[in-house]
């Protein structure tokens, strides 16, 4: 950059040797043309030849090699080097840092190199074409810049402090929620333990009662049979003795004896059928418990893991005014309805469409990208939901949904409970279904913010399917990523 033309810059140029481009050292003047040079520079330029010489600057022929010292210029250079003309101070060379190269006070600032320099530096080749200003001026300029940066840094610090406080509060709230959910989970598991223990005690008590009845009936039967055996043993001895009598005695009252000796066959001794029915009932309970345990194990196994579902739209249920993409992931509304068969599964009045997937147990979720315009709704519906004619879409009809009508978010119907949306409109909605828990919840899929939750919903063990509604410029896209 060319010199600024200011008084300091002009003076510095006058104090610069045209040969070495440094500040004059022992300046001399050529009388013929009046140009000044460092004595050593001029002698080196002319060399040891005794012939004609010329001015290195204007090339004028010099008749006599008379080197006349330029004392006034030497005084000016001396004053420049000590900073007397730059700052109007005396003894300035003893203040501030010194130039490592020239051992002169750093009184100037090179704007191009953005570094402090001395008065000798500005006259050197390295800085000759650079713009230089007084160090105090540069200091003030950069102080202003630093102050501006400081204000920005302080503002950013305040933002971070606010953000930190928000995060601390949010993490504290999340930990409190986790603690509350942990207590609820432990309480529910303990209730399950208590229920099973009570049922175990009840079944064991019933089995013990049946065992007592079996033992009592066994004792009764054994006592009766023991009495019958004693009677038979007596009869056997009497008959054996009769066989040993002589004929005259044996035939005495023989008919009466034979009548007494006849054994009457009674009914077989057997346990009561009620006791056997009790045993068969207990035997039937064990497979039931095993089956219930397997079902419970599967329910817990799959229920403890929130399962992501890759939902596709069912074209057989879509209202004729809905256009489905080929991959069955996107749905939009069209003003001209399509000519489609009016099957029992198809919605004919409202712009509804269901997902192909059905769920009866476990915990599931899917995500839907929603448009910022038009009307739309997403949720869950019973498989048996009404398909024909007008009806009010809500839990009583088997539909649990959240949607946007105009600039408002509502649940169930377009006139239902309003949902406040914080932090901007959601771009994706996550729908979660808890079949055993009877819950349908909606979240902002990007921020995990809960939008609304239907608790204690009555599913009655029925198959549940994803639900979608679109009107005007709205559109919905099932996310598979």
Protein Blocks (a to p, Z undefined) as FASTA:
>chain_A
ZZehiaklmmmmmmpcfklopacehiaddfknopacdfklmmmmnomafbdcddfklopa
cfbacdcddfklmmmmmmmmnommmnopghklmgcjddfklopacfbdcfklopaddfkl
mmmmklmmpccddfklmmmmmmmmmmmmmmmmmmmmmmmmmmmmmmmmmmmmmmmmmmmm
mmmmmmmmmmmmmmmmmmmmmmmmmmmmmmmmmmmmmmmmmmmmmmmmmmmmmmmmmmmm
mmmpcfklmmgoklmmmmmmpccddddddddfklmmmmmmmmmmmmmmmmmmmmmmmmmm
mmmpccdddddddfklpcfkbccdfkopaccddfbdcdddddfklcfkbccdddfbdcfe
djddddddddfehjdddddddfklcfehjddddfknopacdddehjaccehiamlccddd
ehiaafbdcddddfknopacdddfklopafbdcehiafklpacddddddehjbccdddfZ
Z
